[in-house]
């Protein structure tokens, strides 16, 4: 797992209790305080690094290799690639090595590293134990080690523990579980782990192709929120935990709060954790509420609001001075081909046609 020793995550101190802080935050959102005045876990030291390495020493001496020790186990020339992207409160990474190696690490206390191995895992060992496919590797103890018999290709992330705890309470309505912070390989539902793996690979490729997206705070916050949500869903899928469902009246009230909030804040790309805070509901209760009221999930509803926002902006813009991609990006659509397809299916015309008719 990759560890960046000089990365500094935001910390938050409050004189209020946890419940009081959550309530004050919910009240602030519902009263529609401008998003730029709200306290989100944003940092200024976001970055994109891609290294190609031909020697173990190059990895260990690089910024991203600090706090790690590599030991090549079999003869051969070592080649590898390491991609690391820093968002807000989370680092995304992918590492590929072509030789049998053992990696040992000692992450800082506030780091929560997770990884999924791509491809075969026969004979691989994590913290001394053999593991199989569909295993989530949690490197959260004081030290960890992983051994690969042939080659390595994994995607992973490093979360800030404090932000993980905050998002877990917003999304799930309970605190983080002690077993999450133990170095182990644990079985996860294939669909859940597949969503995590697919999103990570897609997002790493997207940001590699369009690194300027990292300069946009709302985009960084949206991507960070999606990563935390995927991780929390995956961690919870390892438990037999069933969230309590709020009464229908509470769900209806929460849905109305979110709908009102999105009328003025959808363009700021709120995360699911923020919507749960607005609604004062867990993710499960909020999802039930939206399906009851609108027949769609909150995620789908937010996307529909954003697509309609794009249409309104395109209709009000001068095609001589406006580009479709600029407006799409303003509303958080970073995959332009997919955006055009979704827009066309909803409005039965291309976004460029809407702009030309303005």
Secondary structure, 3 states (H helix, E strand, C coil): CCCCCCCCCCCCCCCCCHHHHHHHHHHHHHCCCCHHHCCCCCCCCCEEEEEEECCHHHHHHCCCCCCEEEEECCCCCCCEEEEEEECCCEEEEEEEECCCEEEEECCCCCEEEEEEECCCCCCCEECCEECCCCEEEECCCCCEEEEECCCEEEEEEEEEHHHHHHHHHHHHCCCCCHHHHCCEEEECCHHHHHHHHHHHHHHHHHHHHCHHHHHCHHHHHHHHHHHHHHHHHHHHCCCCCCCCCCCHHHHHHHHHHHHHHHHHHHHHCCCHHHHHHHHCCCHHHHHHHHHHHHCCCHHHHHHHHHHHHHHHHHHCCCCCCCCHHHHHHHCCCCCHHHHHHHHHHHHCCCHHHHHHCC
